[in-house]
């Protein structure tokens, strides 16, 4: 028998404390019930609470993904005359040599851009993450901020810089050396211009992976006598292979699905790609059935590329085991330090800074072909006097689309993490499906689905909101899903045990903890919606004009000064969104993982 416990009495004398009974130790104290005068409000059934958001999410995905995809397929086998079923659209689309050449041009363009992005982005990421490159922190910020200049505006800038007769760079070289050697209106130059806009994707994917690799493997290679170049090629690069392949996929798919840059550069050169050829089918006479059939290979190409990347990576492991966390091994460049800095900063200056400065300069001069330093604000006055409707439409449609993207992304992410069922997996699949639907193909599907009852939305602003929503909801989901997955479900269980309902738990616990990711998803969706041209071009009307489509219309009239003013306004709008993200989220926004 255990001896009795001794303790001090209040008077300080030693006393005897009887041992507690087992029942007193293990029996929990009863939870006090609420006062008899207060009654707990009746709870809504759990099935209804889960069923309502699931049903709404499924309905939203039917509208934004399923209906356009089905009508795209229906239109592709529909006769333009009697409305019957036919395969003549596929025959016409893929037997005419004029239709086959744009497909080959798109494949070559995508492959060229992909190679150029890897050649620029991977070495630049390695220099910033793994060497003592001067100004590497500032260069990281500058490359991340390159997204404020969309590819459409970059293409306009390069037309003003390198057009054969009036390009500013050609005028400069002609005055200095007597020769104008640049010609932007070639497929090769188009690949370079698009690569200048897309290489930040490769940089970001690669540097994010490099920042998570510990120093142990590289230190071991150095101890074994491997030189820096050999370590980079045989140790570091293989570990970032998944990130590089992911960036190659993004670069290829973005290049083949772009409309703006090819329309401004390739079409004047007498060449077409899939996206510009698709737009021709909506000219006179309009042939949406042929456009639907012609767009199917682009969807299949995107799906095949994603599948190939998955097969290449396969079940290989890319995990390092060590105890130093993300501490990095910094390589001393020595005498090559400043030469490498000149090349790195020179690349960013040519790809991003030069087009941006060109836009600003052209927006402030009376006529860009005459040059000079006589500045004016009349192009900005025209923008706010005559472009007010396009500005208001851009802001309204982008805000609405971004909000819907976040709401749907949060719902699908939460259901996928907390309710692992066939329905939740279906929702996740449908939400990410637009990744293989290029913008112009989505526009064709939206036109086919909503140009007839019961949802006659053609020519309205709502169809643009739905198009932007469907286009960018995968990005919102990819931003929010990791945040939901990182929240311990025990926090929600504790809230439910204390009597809070599921809606209160979501509002008080889950949503605040995922708030940073939701803000980031909203800003990214908003910015991309303000830049979207491919889907918008097929769906706008006179009353629903947005800034990117206004740029294309002004380009056809050669009003470059007004285009430049619109471009600077769009860049300023993007910068405001980025600053807002930095204020609300902090350094995590755009610079997650940076040191």
MOUR-V326417 format. One record per residue. N is the residue number from 1. RES is the residue in one small letter. SS is DSSP state (H for helix, E for strand, L for the rest). Layout:
n->[N;N]
res->[RES;RES]
ss->[SS;SS]
This chain:
n->[1;2;3;4;5;6;7;8;9;10;11;12;13;14;15;16;17;18;19;20;21;22;23;24;25;26;27;28;29;30;31;32;33;34;35;36;37;38;39;40;41;42;43;44;45;46;47;48;49;50;51;52;53;54;55;56;57;58;59;60;61;62;63;64;65;66;67;68;69;70;71;72;73;74;75;76;77;78;79;80;81;82;83;84;85;86;87;88;89;90;91;92;93;94;95;96;97;98;99;100;101;102;103;104;105;106;107;108;109;110;111;112;113;114;115;116;117;118;119;120;121;122;123;124;125;126;127;128;129;130;131;132;133;134;135;136;137;138;139;140;141;142;143;144;145;146;147;148;149;150;151;152;153;154;155;156;157;158;159;160;161;162;163;164;165;166;167;168;169;170;171;172;173;174;175;176;177;178;179;180;181;182;183;184;185;186;187;188;189;190;191;192;193;194;195;196;197;198;199;200;201;202;203;204;205;206;207;208;209;210;211;212;213;214;215;216;217;218;219;220;221;222;223;224;225;226;227;228;229;230;231;232;233;234;235;236;237;238;239;240;241;242;243;244;245;246;247;248;249;250;251;252;253;254;255;256;257;258;259;260;261;262;263;264;265;266;267;268;269;270;271;272;273;274;275;276;277;278;279;280;281;282;283;284;285;286;287;288;289;290;291;292;293;294;295;296;297;298;299;300;301;302;303;304;305;306;307;308;309;310;311;312;313;314;315;316;317;318;319;320;321;322;323;324;325;326;327;328;329;330;331;332;333;334;335;336;337;338;339;340;341;342;343;344;345;346;347;348;349;350;351;352;353;354;355;356;357;358;359;360;361;362;363;364;365;366;367;368;369;370;371;372;373;374;375;376;377;378;379;380;381;382;383;384;385;386;387;388;389;390;391;392;393;394;395;396;397;398;399;400;401;402;403;404;405;406;407;408;409;410;411;412;413;414;415;416;417;418;419;420;421;422;423;424;425;426;427;428;429;430;431;432;433;434;435;436;437;438;439;440;441;442;443;444;445;446;447;448;449;450;451;452;453;454;455;456;457;458;459;460;461;462;463;464;465;466;467;468;469;470;471;472;473;474;475;476;477;478;479;480;481;482;483;484;485;486;487;488;489;490;491;492;493;494;495;496;497;498;499;500;501;502;503;504;505;506;507;508;509;510;511;512;513;514;515;516;517;518;519;520;521;522;523;524;525;526;527;528;529;530;531;532;533;534;535;536;537;538;539;540;541;542;543;544;545;546;547;548;549;550;551;552;553;554;555;556;557;558;559;560;561;562;563;564;565;566;567;568;569;570;571;572;573;574;575;576;577;578;579;580;581;582;583;584;585;586;587;588;589;590;591;592;593;594;595]
res->[x;x;x;x;x;x;x;x;x;x;x;x;x;x;x;x;x;x;x;x;x;x;x;x;x;x;x;x;x;x;x;x;x;x;x;x;x;x;x;x;x;x;x;x;x;x;x;x;x;x;x;x;x;x;x;x;x;x;x;x;x;x;x;x;x;x;x;x;x;x;x;x;x;x;x;x;x;x;x;x;x;x;x;x;x;x;x;x;x;x;x;x;x;x;x;x;x;x;x;x;x;x;x;x;x;x;x;x;x;x;x;x;x;x;x;x;x;x;x;x;x;x;x;x;x;x;x;x;x;x;x;x;x;x;x;x;x;x;x;x;x;x;x;x;x;x;x;x;x;x;x;x;x;x;x;x;x;x;x;x;x;x;x;x;x;x;x;x;x;x;x;x;x;x;x;x;x;x;x;x;x;x;x;x;x;x;x;x;x;x;x;x;x;x;x;x;x;x;x;x;x;x;x;x;x;x;x;x;x;x;x;x;x;x;x;x;x;x;x;x;x;x;x;x;x;x;x;x;x;x;x;x;x;x;x;x;x;x;x;x;x;x;x;x;x;x;x;x;x;x;x;x;x;x;x;x;x;x;x;x;x;x;x;x;x;x;x;x;x;x;x;x;x;x;x;x;x;x;x;x;x;x;x;x;x;x;x;x;x;x;x;x;x;x;x;x;x;x;x;x;x;x;x;x;x;x;x;x;x;x;x;x;x;x;x;x;x;x;x;x;x;x;x;x;x;x;x;x;x;x;x;x;x;x;x;x;x;x;x;x;x;x;x;x;x;x;x;x;x;x;x;x;x;x;x;x;x;x;x;x;x;x;x;x;x;x;x;x;x;x;x;x;x;x;x;x;x;x;x;x;x;x;x;x;x;x;x;x;x;x;x;x;x;x;x;x;x;x;x;x;x;x;x;x;x;x;x;x;x;x;x;x;x;x;x;x;x;x;x;x;x;x;x;x;x;x;x;x;x;x;x;x;x;x;x;x;x;x;x;x;x;x;x;x;x;x;x;x;x;x;x;x;x;x;x;x;x;x;x;x;x;x;x;x;x;x;x;x;x;x;x;x;x;x;x;x;x;x;x;x;x;x;x;x;x;x;x;x;x;x;x;x;x;x;x;x;x;x;x;x;x;x;x;x;x;x;x;x;x;x;x;x;x;x;x;x;x;x;x;x;x;x;x;x;x;x;x;x;x;x;x;x;x;x;x;x;x;x;x;x;x;x;x;x;x;x;x;x;x;x;x;x;x;x;x;x;x;x;x;x;x;x;x;x;x;x;x;x;x;x;x;x;x;x;x;x;x;x;x;x;x;x;x;x;x;x;x;x;x;x;x;x;x;x;x]
ss->[L;L;L;L;E;E;E;E;L;L;L;L;L;E;E;E;E;L;L;L;L;H;H;H;H;H;L;L;L;L;L;L;L;L;L;L;L;L;L;L;L;L;L;L;L;H;H;H;H;H;H;H;H;H;H;H;H;H;H;H;H;H;H;H;H;H;H;H;H;H;H;H;H;H;H;H;L;E;L;L;L;L;L;L;E;L;L;H;H;H;H;H;H;H;H;L;H;H;H;H;H;H;H;H;H;H;H;H;H;H;H;H;H;H;H;H;H;H;H;H;H;H;H;H;H;H;H;H;H;H;E;L;L;L;L;H;H;H;H;H;H;H;H;H;H;H;H;H;L;L;H;H;H;H;H;H;H;H;H;H;H;H;L;L;L;L;L;H;H;H;H;H;H;H;H;H;H;L;L;L;L;L;L;L;L;L;H;H;H;H;H;H;H;H;H;H;H;H;H;H;H;H;H;H;H;H;H;H;H;H;L;L;L;L;L;H;H;H;H;H;H;H;H;L;L;L;L;H;H;H;H;H;H;H;H;H;H;H;H;L;H;H;H;H;H;H;H;H;H;H;H;H;H;H;H;H;H;L;L;H;H;H;H;H;H;L;H;H;H;L;L;L;L;H;H;H;H;H;H;H;L;L;L;L;L;L;L;H;H;H;H;H;H;H;H;H;H;H;H;H;H;H;H;H;H;H;H;H;H;H;H;H;H;L;L;L;L;L;L;L;L;L;L;L;L;L;L;L;L;L;E;L;L;H;H;H;H;H;H;H;H;H;H;H;H;H;H;H;H;H;H;H;H;H;H;H;H;H;H;H;H;H;H;H;E;L;L;L;L;L;L;L;L;L;E;L;L;H;H;H;H;H;H;H;H;H;L;H;H;H;H;H;H;H;H;H;H;H;H;H;H;H;H;H;H;H;H;H;H;H;H;H;H;H;H;H;H;H;L;L;L;H;H;H;H;H;H;H;H;H;H;H;H;H;H;H;L;L;H;H;H;H;H;H;H;H;H;H;H;L;E;E;L;L;E;E;L;L;L;L;H;H;H;H;H;H;H;H;H;H;H;H;H;H;H;H;H;H;H;H;H;H;H;H;H;L;L;L;H;H;H;H;H;H;H;H;H;L;L;L;L;H;H;H;H;H;H;H;H;H;H;H;H;L;H;H;H;H;H;H;H;H;H;H;H;H;H;H;H;H;H;L;L;H;H;H;H;H;H;L;L;H;H;H;L;L;H;H;H;H;H;H;H;H;H;H;L;L;L;H;H;H;H;H;H;H;H;H;H;H;H;H;H;H;H;H;H;H;H;H;H;H;H;H;H;L;L;H;H;H;H;L;L;L;L]
